[in-house]
């Protein structure tokens, strides 16, 4: 007994269905002016946090409390917000 195998170009068949649903990276996740502004604010918070930490004495308020708060806001809040934020269409 000989089995007859039919080869179907699966990629070509599926590509027609996928064409309408494909969203390219730069089309689906484009940065707008507001994203760059939020990102810049985050970078400034990080830079000022390190500057304040370096200028303060070892046990001062600015080295122990203020600088880590600025760094946290820059790294954990503002930069991810810039990456996630989208304007409504």
HUNOR-V121633 format. One record per run of one state. SS is the DSSP state (@ for helix, = for strand, . for the rest). FROM is the first residue (numbers start at 1). TO is the last residue. If there is no record, write none. Layout:
{{SS;FROM;TO} {SS;FROM;TO}}
This chain:
{{.;1;9} {@;10;18} {.;19;24} {@;25;28} {.;29;32} {@;33;55} {.;56;60} {@;61;84} {.;85;89}}
